[in-house]
Amino acid sequence: MASKLQAIWNHPAGPKTIHFWAPTFKWGISIANIADFAKPPEKISYPQQIGIMACTGVVWSRYSMVITPKNWNLFSVNVAMAGTGLYQLSRKIRQDYFCDEKETAPSLEG
């Protein structure tokens, strides 16, 4: 067990390097986006979810697999960013384009 912990500690993307800590703190962004799942869809921003979450997540996930050494922490946080961004986009699109007008508009009949 100690040898495995030593291997993790001394890994080129381990806790002694910025390559570990930057993705670790980036988890805060994904967690904040998960917390926004409770936010009403009309308050979701298309540019934020497309640019920051979904596209950034996809691009950096790919990058994390082509660099040496492979950085699994960076990969996993960016997959989470892409996933939460795409989920938020799906909520926004469903609300903007597929929601019945009867549900969103108040009734004028009385």
N, CA, C and O of each residue as an XYZ file, in Angstrom:
440
protein
N       0.823     -1.193      0.000
C       0.000      0.000      0.000
C       0.866      1.255      0.000
O       0.577      2.212     -0.718
N       1.907      1.252      0.789
C       2.790      2.423      0.871
C       3.465      2.700     -0.469
O       3.679      3.858     -0.830
N       3.797      1.649     -1.202
C       4.453      1.855     -2.497
C       3.493      2.502     -3.499
O       3.922      3.300     -4.333
N       2.192      2.167     -3.427
C       1.214      2.788     -4.321
C       1.037      4.265     -3.986
O       0.954      5.105     -4.882
N       0.981      4.576     -2.702
C       0.882      5.989     -2.296
C       2.137      6.758     -2.699
O       2.056      7.913     -3.118
N       3.277      6.125     -2.575
C       4.532      6.761     -2.982
C       4.540      7.010     -4.492
O       5.011      8.050     -4.953
N       4.019      6.053     -5.255
C       3.954      6.210     -6.712
C       3.033      7.368     -7.088
O       3.353      8.148     -7.985
N       1.885      7.484     -6.406
C       0.964      8.598     -6.674
C       1.619      9.918     -6.298
O       1.528     10.892     -7.045
N       2.276      9.956     -5.147
C       2.925     11.177     -4.665
C       4.008     11.656     -5.625
O       4.160     12.858     -5.845
N       4.758     10.722     -6.192
C       5.884     11.077     -7.069
C       5.526     11.103     -8.551
O       6.399     11.338     -9.386
N       4.279     10.872     -8.891
C       3.849     10.880    -10.293
C       4.055     12.274    -10.885
O       3.896     13.264    -10.170
N       4.407     12.383    -12.184
C       4.602     13.694    -12.816
C       3.366     14.598    -12.788
O       3.486     15.816    -12.925
N       2.182     14.008    -12.612
C       0.962     14.808    -12.468
C       0.379     14.614    -11.065
O      -0.831     14.716    -10.863
N       1.257     14.336    -10.107
C       0.825     14.071     -8.738
C       0.694     15.336     -7.903
O       0.863     16.446     -8.408
N       0.388     15.160     -6.610
C       0.097     16.293     -5.716
C       1.245     17.284     -5.512
O       1.032     18.363     -4.960
N       2.424     16.944     -5.937
C       3.540     17.884     -5.798
C       3.643     18.847     -6.978
O       4.567     19.658     -7.035
N       2.704     18.764     -7.917
C       2.788     19.579     -9.136
C       1.509     20.374     -9.367
O       0.451     20.049     -8.829
N       1.625     21.408    -10.167
C       0.458     22.205    -10.566
C      -0.475     21.378    -11.443
O      -1.667     21.673    -11.535
N       0.062     20.343    -12.087
C      -0.742     19.495    -12.967
C      -1.782     18.695    -12.182
O      -2.721     18.154    -12.765
N      -1.616     18.622    -10.879
C      -2.605     17.997    -10.012
C      -3.571     19.043     -9.453
O      -4.786     18.845     -9.472
N      -3.032     20.141     -8.962
C      -3.843     21.119     -8.230
C      -4.757     21.947     -9.132
O      -5.871     22.270     -8.719
N      -4.339     22.296    -10.325
C      -5.199     23.085    -11.215
C      -6.494     22.336    -11.542
O      -7.570     22.916    -11.396
N      -6.436     21.070    -11.981
C      -7.694     20.361    -12.229
C      -8.498     20.124    -10.950
O      -9.729     20.116    -10.982
N      -7.817     19.935     -9.845
C      -8.526     19.710     -8.586
C      -9.374     20.921     -8.221
O     -10.532     20.767     -7.833
N      -8.820     22.116     -8.340
C      -9.595     23.318     -8.052
C     -10.650     23.586     -9.123
O     -11.663     24.231     -8.849
N     -10.417     23.094    -10.342
C     -11.390     23.274    -11.421
C     -12.685     22.503    -11.129
O     -13.735     22.817    -11.690
N     -12.608     21.502    -10.257
C     -13.813     20.781     -9.865
C     -14.845     21.730     -9.265
O     -16.044     21.466     -9.344
N     -14.398     22.820     -8.671
C     -15.316     23.808     -8.108
C     -16.266     24.373     -9.152
O     -17.428     24.647     -8.848
N     -15.788     24.550    -10.374
C     -16.626     25.067    -11.456
C     -17.714     24.043    -11.807
O     -18.878     24.400    -11.987
N     -17.324     22.780    -11.900
C     -18.305     21.742    -12.212
C     -19.324     21.582    -11.090
O     -20.512     21.388    -11.347
N     -18.864     21.663     -9.864
C     -19.774     21.555     -8.721
C     -20.758     22.728     -8.721
O     -21.939     22.546     -8.426
N     -20.277     23.926     -9.049
C     -21.168     25.091     -9.130
C     -22.206     24.897    -10.230
O     -23.361     25.288    -10.065
N     -21.810     24.302    -11.340
C     -22.767     24.063    -12.426
C     -23.791     23.006    -12.013
O     -24.956     23.084    -12.406
N     -23.365     22.023    -11.227
C     -24.311     21.032    -10.709
C     -25.301     21.708     -9.763
O     -26.493     21.404     -9.785
N     -24.805     22.625     -8.936
C     -25.693     23.356     -8.031
C     -26.714     24.181     -8.818
O     -27.823     24.419     -8.338
N     -26.345     24.616    -10.022
C     -27.257     25.392    -10.865
C     -28.348     24.539    -11.514
O     -29.206     25.080    -12.212
N     -28.338     23.228    -11.306
C     -29.407     22.382    -11.836
C     -30.748     22.799    -11.236
O     -31.795     22.569    -11.840
N     -30.723     23.406    -10.062
C     -31.959     23.857     -9.416
C     -32.421     25.209     -9.949
O     -33.546     25.631     -9.681
N     -31.570     25.880    -10.691
C     -31.899     27.195    -11.254
C     -32.943     27.041    -12.355
O     -32.894     26.079    -13.122
N     -33.892     27.983    -12.443
C     -34.873     27.906    -13.531
C     -34.182     28.004    -14.897
O     -33.235     28.774    -15.054
N     -34.645     27.237    -15.878
C     -33.992     27.227    -17.194
C     -33.886     28.599    -17.848
O     -32.939     28.843    -18.597
N     -34.836     29.509    -17.586
C     -34.761     30.823    -18.230
C     -33.585     31.650    -17.719
O     -33.243     32.661    -18.332
N     -32.970     31.258    -16.640
C     -31.813     31.988    -16.111
C     -30.482     31.393    -16.576
O     -29.420     31.891    -16.205
N     -30.533     30.347    -17.375
C     -29.320     29.714    -17.899
C     -28.822     30.512    -19.096
O     -29.615     30.951    -19.929
N     -27.514     30.696    -19.180
C     -26.894     31.468    -20.251
C     -26.357     30.540    -21.346
O     -25.550     29.651    -21.076
N     -26.815     30.757    -22.580
C     -26.283     29.984    -23.706
C     -24.774     30.165    -23.864
O     -24.058     29.166    -23.936
N     -24.252     31.418    -23.921
C     -22.804     31.569    -24.120
C     -21.977     30.896    -23.021
O     -20.941     30.297    -23.309
N     -22.416     30.988    -21.794
C     -21.655     30.378    -20.704
C     -21.642     28.864    -20.851
O     -20.585     28.243    -20.737
N     -22.778     28.274    -21.096
C     -22.860     26.820    -21.156
C     -22.188     26.257    -22.409
O     -21.571     25.193    -22.357
N     -22.304     26.961    -23.528
C     -21.667     26.480    -24.764
C     -20.161     26.678    -24.694
O     -19.388     25.738    -24.881
N     -19.757     27.905    -24.425
C     -18.334     28.235    -24.487
C     -17.514     27.732    -23.328
O     -16.487     27.080    -23.519
N     -17.957     28.029    -22.137
C     -17.145     27.712    -20.971
C     -17.269     26.248    -20.579
O     -16.269     25.582    -20.312
N     -18.491     25.753    -20.547
C     -18.677     24.419    -20.012
C     -18.519     23.330    -21.078
O     -17.640     22.476    -20.965
N     -19.351     23.356    -22.090
C     -19.395     22.245    -23.036
C     -18.145     22.191    -23.930
O     -17.466     21.166    -23.974
N     -17.843     23.271    -24.631
C     -16.701     23.257    -25.560
C     -15.370     23.128    -24.836
O     -14.501     22.362    -25.252
N     -15.212     23.878    -23.755
C     -13.972     23.788    -22.989
C     -13.785     22.372    -22.467
O     -12.686     21.822    -22.528
N     -14.860     21.783    -21.953
C     -14.774     20.422    -21.430
C     -14.351     19.422    -22.485
O     -13.509     18.563    -22.223
N     -14.923     19.522    -23.675
C     -14.590     18.578    -24.750
C     -13.147     18.774    -25.210
O     -12.406     17.801    -25.345
N     -12.744     20.018    -25.452
C     -11.383     20.291    -25.942
C     -10.331     19.839    -24.937
O      -9.375     19.161    -25.313
N     -10.487     20.199    -23.680
C      -9.481     19.853    -22.679
C      -9.508     18.382    -22.307
O      -8.488     17.844    -21.877
N     -10.650     17.711    -22.461
C     -10.681     16.258    -22.244
C      -9.798     15.579    -23.278
O      -9.009     14.689    -22.959
N      -9.944     16.010    -24.501
C      -9.111     15.442    -25.576
C      -7.629     15.742    -25.326
O      -6.785     14.853    -25.450
N      -7.319     16.973    -24.979
C      -5.933     17.369    -24.735
C      -5.310     16.554    -23.601
O      -4.144     16.168    -23.684
N      -6.074     16.294    -22.555
C      -5.524     15.578    -21.410
C      -5.131     14.146    -21.747
O      -4.374     13.519    -21.007
N      -5.643     13.627    -22.859
C      -5.294     12.269    -23.259
C      -4.132     12.211    -24.246
O      -3.589     11.132    -24.481
N      -3.739     13.334    -24.824
C      -2.629     13.310    -25.779
C      -1.332     13.824    -25.175
O      -0.271     13.669    -25.779
N      -1.394     14.438    -23.985
C      -0.169     14.912    -23.348
C       0.497     13.763    -22.601
O      -0.134     12.756    -22.280
N       1.769     13.938    -22.337
C       2.516     12.972    -21.541
C       2.991     13.661    -20.284
O       3.607     14.724    -20.366
N       2.728     13.099    -19.135
C       1.943     11.905    -18.836
C       0.458     12.207    -18.923
O       0.029     13.355    -18.803
N      -0.321     11.145    -19.135
C      -1.775     11.327    -19.153
C      -2.224     11.850    -17.796
O      -1.798     11.354    -16.752
N      -3.083     12.849    -17.824
C      -3.553     13.460    -16.591
C      -5.027     13.098    -16.417
O      -5.907     13.757    -16.970
N      -5.282     12.049    -15.646
C      -6.639     11.544    -15.478
C      -7.506     12.493    -14.667
O      -8.720     12.541    -14.865
N      -6.907     13.242    -13.765
C      -7.655     14.244    -12.996
C      -8.172     15.331    -13.943
O      -9.335     15.727    -13.858
N      -7.320     15.807    -14.836
C      -7.722     16.806    -15.822
C      -8.797     16.241    -16.751
O      -9.757     16.934    -17.086
N      -8.637     15.001    -17.160
C      -9.620     14.360    -18.028
C     -10.985     14.278    -17.344
O     -12.001     14.651    -17.932
N     -11.006     13.797    -16.120
C     -12.287     13.586    -15.442
C     -13.012     14.899    -15.153
O     -14.233     14.963    -15.289
N     -12.291     15.941    -14.758
C     -12.958     17.208    -14.473
C     -13.524     17.816    -15.752
O     -14.586     18.438    -15.720
N     -12.846     17.649    -16.852
C     -13.347     18.203    -18.109
C     -14.495     17.398    -18.697
O     -15.362     17.958    -19.367
N     -14.513     16.099    -18.457
C     -15.682     15.305    -18.845
C     -16.884     15.765    -18.027
O     -17.992     15.881    -18.551
N     -16.660     16.029    -16.736
C     -17.747     16.533    -15.887
C     -18.214     17.905    -16.361
O     -19.414     18.178    -16.376
N     -17.274     18.774    -16.750
C     -17.650     20.101    -17.255
C     -18.482     19.974    -18.527
O     -19.507     20.639    -18.670
N     -18.046     19.127    -19.440
C     -18.794     18.944    -20.690
C     -20.171     18.363    -20.401
O     -21.167     18.809    -20.971
N     -20.230     17.379    -19.525
C     -21.511     16.749    -19.206
C     -22.493     17.702    -18.552
O     -23.662     17.744    -18.937
N     -22.040     18.470    -17.567
C     -22.948     19.405    -16.901
C     -23.353     20.532    -17.841
O     -24.494     20.994    -17.801
N     -22.428     20.978    -18.688
C     -22.749     22.023    -19.655
C     -23.788     21.560    -20.668
O     -24.721     22.293    -20.993
N     -23.618     20.339    -21.164
C     -24.575     19.807    -22.131
C     -25.939     19.569    -21.488
O     -26.972     19.779    -22.124
N     -25.944     19.135    -20.240
C     -27.222     18.950    -19.543
C     -27.934     20.295    -19.370
O     -29.139     20.396    -19.600
N     -27.191     21.320    -18.966
C     -27.796     22.642    -18.796
C     -28.313     23.171    -20.134
O     -29.394     23.756    -20.199
N     -27.541     22.963    -21.196
C     -28.005     23.377    -22.530
C     -29.293     22.654    -22.913
O     -30.203     23.260    -23.480
N     -29.371     21.372    -22.606
C     -30.587     20.629    -22.948
C     -31.783     21.179    -22.177
O     -32.883     21.255    -22.724
N     -31.589     21.558    -20.929
C     -32.675     22.163    -20.153
C     -33.126     23.474    -20.777
O     -34.323     23.726    -20.909
N     -32.154     24.317    -21.165
C     -32.462     25.619    -21.753
C     -33.177     25.462    -23.097
O     -34.161     26.151    -23.363
N     -32.687     24.565    -23.932
C     -33.284     24.351    -25.256
C     -34.698     23.797    -25.116
O     -35.610     24.239    -25.814
N     -34.883     22.827    -24.210
C     -36.236     22.287    -23.987
C     -37.194     23.388    -23.542
O     -38.336     23.437    -23.999
N     -36.742     24.260    -22.664
C     -37.599     25.332    -22.158
C     -37.887     26.366    -23.243
O     -39.016     26.842    -23.358
N     -36.871     26.719    -24.043
C     -37.043     27.760    -25.062
C     -37.787     27.295    -26.309
O     -38.518     28.081    -26.912
N     -37.619     26.034    -26.709
C     -38.143     25.610    -28.003
C     -39.208     24.510    -27.946
O     -39.972     24.349    -28.898
N     -39.270     23.762    -26.859
C     -40.184     22.627    -26.831
C     -41.242     22.719    -25.742
O     -42.050     21.805    -25.583
N     -41.243     23.802    -25.002
C     -42.208     23.988    -23.925
C     -43.513     24.511    -24.521
O     -43.496     25.414    -25.357
N     -44.649     23.942    -24.090
C     -45.942     24.431    -24.571
C     -46.172     25.852    -24.069
O     -45.832     26.186    -22.935
N     -46.755     26.682    -24.934
C     -47.021     28.062    -24.532
C     -48.062     28.136    -23.435
O     -48.077     29.099    -22.669
N     -48.936     27.138    -23.340
C     -49.946     27.113    -22.306
C     -49.315     27.057    -20.914
O     -49.843     27.622    -19.956
N     -48.190     26.374    -20.823
C     -47.513     26.218    -19.533
C     -46.813     27.508    -19.106
O     -46.739     27.810    -17.915
N     -46.305     28.264    -20.070
C     -45.500     29.437    -19.744
C     -46.307     30.736    -19.698
O     -45.973     31.643    -18.937
N     -47.370     30.832    -20.511
C     -48.149     32.071    -20.562
C     -49.346     31.979    -19.607
O     -50.002     30.941    -19.528
N     -49.623     33.055    -18.895
C     -50.801     33.026    -18.021
C     -52.081     33.000    -18.854
O     -52.140     33.525    -19.966
N     -53.063     32.391    -18.295
C     -54.337     32.271    -19.009
C     -55.097     33.591    -18.950
O     -55.145     34.227    -17.897
N     -55.693     34.014    -20.070
C     -56.465     35.252    -20.124
C     -57.948     34.973    -19.931
O     -58.762     35.892    -19.832
N     -58.286     33.674    -19.880
C     -59.694     33.328    -19.683
C     -60.021     33.472    -18.198
O     -59.159     33.221    -17.356
N     -61.181     33.850    -17.878
C     -61.454     34.019    -16.469
C     -62.826     33.901    -16.143
O     -63.196     34.024    -14.976
